[in-house]
C-alpha cells in the first residue's frame, strides 16, 4: 500500500521537479520566464502527437523537449533581443501556448495514448522496496534525478555555471568582463523551455497517457512557485517537488476514501499549499534578498 | 546577421499610436497564413471572423456584452500594471464577485425590491476587492510574489464556485443541472436599448474607463501610480507610499473585476453555474496591453478582443474552424503588441555580419 502510494507520488512529482529545475536555470541567468505553463502544455501536445504518429513514446519525449525549447525561443526573442517586458511576455507565452495546444491537439482528443514503459534495471530492481521504487521507473524519472545532480554541479562547480550566475546577479558587470550575456541567456531560456517541454511530455505520456485540453492544470505555475520555495537551489527543488506531489496524491486518496470533505476543497489543496509555502519562504525578507538573482527580470541592452 | 537596438532620445509619439495598429496588422497577416495552412480560404475566413459579426444589430449587442467585462477588468489591471503591481488573478476576482453578488437573489428569491440590484452590484465589487486584498495583504505584509498568489487564487475561486453550484446553492427543482435558481426579475441587470441583449455592464465599463482616464491624466493619484510604477525610489522621495499603492491598485482592480463578474451573471447569464467566463480575466490582460495601459485605449482594444470571441463563434458555424482559433489569435496579438512596443523606445537595426567586421576595421 505504502509502496503503491509512493509510486504515484513519484509520478505526480516528476513533472513539477523537471519544469522547476529548468526555470531555476533560466532565473539563475537573470531571466524571469512566466510562460512555464504554456511551454509545458506545448511539450505535452507535441509529445502526444509525435507518439501517436510514430508509435514510439521515446520519439514523443524528444518531440516534447524540442517543442518546449522551440516555443521558448519566442520568449527569448522578445525579451532578450527586443527587450520586451518579461512579465508580460511570459504571460503572453502562457496564453498563446494554451490556445495553440488546444488547436493542435484537437485531432487527438479522446484517442487512447501510448504509455511510456518503465526501464527495469536488472538485479538492482530486485532489491526489496527500493528496487521497485527507484529502479523500475520510466525514463523521465531517471532524467529528473540526473537533472538535479547535473544542474547542481553545473551551477556551483563548473566555470560556465559561475559565469551564468554572474550574469544573473549583475549583467552589466558580466558584460564588462566580456561574458556574452545575451547568448548565455538565450541558452538558459531554451534549457528552461526544453525542461518544461519534457515535463509536459511526462504528463501526456506517463501521468495520464492521453491528450486533454489544459491538462497541465496550473502545474507550470506551481513549478514557478517551487523555484521561489527552493530559493534557487536544485536539491530544494527536488524536496519541494515531492512535497507538492505528496499533497496532490494525498488529496486524491482522501477523495477516494470519501472522508466527507467536498472533493472541490481537496482539489484546491495544492494551490492553497502553494500560497502557504510562498508566505513561509518570503516573509523573511533578508534570506529572499540574498538568494534571489539580483538582475532577475531586469532588461539588458548591451552598450556598444 | 543580428538585430541591434538603439535607444531613442525621446519616446516616439508616432509609434506609441502606431504600434498597436501595426500589431493588429501583423496578427491579420499571420491569420491569413494560418487559415491557408488549415486549408480554408483566408479572405473568406477573415471576413466571417472580423467583418460578419459587425453587420447585424443583434451581434453588435453581443459585441457589447462580451466587451463589457473585458473593458471593466482591463482598466483596473492597467492601473495595477502601471504601478508595477502584477495582479494576474482577475479571473478569480471576477468569479468571487459573481458569487458574493449573487448571495441576495440566491438566498432571497422572493425579495422583489428595486433595492436588490444596487446591493448586488455593491456586494459583487466588495467581494472582488476582498479577494484581491489577499495577494495585497500577502505582498505588503510578507513580501510574497503577487503574481503567483493571485493566480493560485483563481483555481481556488473556480473550485469554490463549482462546489456552490453543485452543492448547497443548486436549484432543487433544476432537474439536477448544476446551477442556481434563475434570478428574480428585479435582480437582472436591464438592457440598455430595447433592440438587443447589451446590458448596463457596458455602460459601467465606459464610465469606469473615462473615470480612470481622468484620474491618470488630471489627479495626484494618477501621478502617484505612474511615478511609483516607473521608480519606487523616486516615488519615496516624493513622499508616496509604495505599500499604499499596492493596496489601492489591487483593491481597485479587484472591485472592477468583481463588478464585471456580477454584471455578467446578472445581466447576461441570469443564474450562477460552474462556468461563467470564457477566460475574461486572462483575455483582459491582452486588452490592457493592446490598449497600451491607457483607459481610453482599452475601450477600443476591448471591442477588438470581444470581436475575436464573436468571430470565433461565427467562424465555427460558417466555415467550420474550431473556436480555439480565437485563443491563438488572442495570444499572437499580445505577442505582436509587446514586440511592436519596442519601437516606441528603441530604433531597430539589422546588422549584417560582414558590415560589422568592416566597421571594426575602419
HADDOCK unambig.tbl for C-alpha pairs under 7 A between the chains (distance, minus, plus):
assign (segid A and resid 78 and name CA) (segid B and resid 339 and name CA) 6.09 0.50 0.50
assign (segid A and resid 82 and name CA) (segid B and resid 339 and name CA) 6.54 0.50 0.50
assign (segid A and resid 82 and name CA) (segid B and resid 342 and name CA) 6.14 0.50 0.50
assign (segid A and resid 84 and name CA) (segid B and resid 338 and name CA) 6.12 0.50 0.50
assign (segid A and resid 84 and name CA) (segid B and resid 339 and name CA) 6.36 0.50 0.50
assign (segid A and resid 84 and name CA) (segid B and resid 342 and name CA) 6.42 0.50 0.50
assign (segid A and resid 89 and name CA) (segid B and resid 335 and name CA) 6.96 0.50 0.50
assign (segid A and resid 92 and name CA) (segid B and resid 331 and name CA) 5.96 0.50 0.50
assign (segid A and resid 92 and name CA) (segid B and resid 334 and name CA) 6.00 0.50 0.50
assign (segid A and resid 92 and name CA) (segid B and resid 335 and name CA) 6.16 0.50 0.50
assign (segid A and resid 95 and name CA) (segid B and resid 331 and name CA) 5.42 0.50 0.50
assign (segid A and resid 96 and name CA) (segid B and resid 328 and name CA) 5.75 0.50 0.50
assign (segid A and resid 96 and name CA) (segid B and resid 331 and name CA) 4.03 0.50 0.50
assign (segid A and resid 96 and name CA) (segid B and resid 332 and name CA) 6.42 0.50 0.50
assign (segid A and resid 99 and name CA) (segid B and resid 324 and name CA) 6.23 0.50 0.50
assign (segid A and resid 99 and name CA) (segid B and resid 327 and name CA) 4.65 0.50 0.50
assign (segid A and resid 99 and name CA) (segid B and resid 328 and name CA) 4.84 0.50 0.50
assign (segid A and resid 100 and name CA) (segid B and resid 328 and name CA) 5.36 0.50 0.50
assign (segid A and resid 102 and name CA) (segid B and resid 324 and name CA) 6.42 0.50 0.50
assign (segid A and resid 103 and name CA) (segid B and resid 324 and name CA) 5.59 0.50 0.50
assign (segid A and resid 103 and name CA) (segid B and resid 325 and name CA) 6.52 0.50 0.50
assign (segid A and resid 225 and name CA) (segid B and resid 148 and name CA) 6.65 0.50 0.50
assign (segid A and resid 264 and name CA) (segid B and resid 159 and name CA) 5.40 0.50 0.50
assign (segid A and resid 264 and name CA) (segid B and resid 160 and name CA) 6.80 0.50 0.50
assign (segid A and resid 264 and name CA) (segid B and resid 163 and name CA) 6.01 0.50 0.50
assign (segid A and resid 268 and name CA) (segid B and resid 156 and name CA) 5.37 0.50 0.50
assign (segid A and resid 268 and name CA) (segid B and resid 159 and name CA) 6.71 0.50 0.50
assign (segid A and resid 271 and name CA) (segid B and resid 152 and name CA) 5.37 0.50 0.50
assign (segid A and resid 271 and name CA) (segid B and resid 156 and name CA) 6.93 0.50 0.50
assign (segid A and resid 275 and name CA) (segid B and resid 149 and name CA) 5.72 0.50 0.50
assign (segid A and resid 278 and name CA) (segid B and resid 144 and name CA) 6.30 0.50 0.50
assign (segid A and resid 279 and name CA) (segid B and resid 142 and name CA) 6.19 0.50 0.50
assign (segid A and resid 279 and name CA) (segid B and resid 144 and name CA) 5.87 0.50 0.50
assign (segid A and resid 282 and name CA) (segid B and resid 142 and name CA) 6.08 0.50 0.50
assign (segid A and resid 282 and name CA) (segid B and resid 143 and name CA) 5.76 0.50 0.50
assign (segid A and resid 282 and name CA) (segid B and resid 144 and name CA) 5.41 0.50 0.50
assign (segid A and resid 283 and name CA) (segid B and resid 142 and name CA) 4.25 0.50 0.50
assign (segid A and resid 283 and name CA) (segid B and resid 143 and name CA) 5.91 0.50 0.50
assign (segid A and resid 285 and name CA) (segid B and resid 143 and name CA) 7.00 0.50 0.50
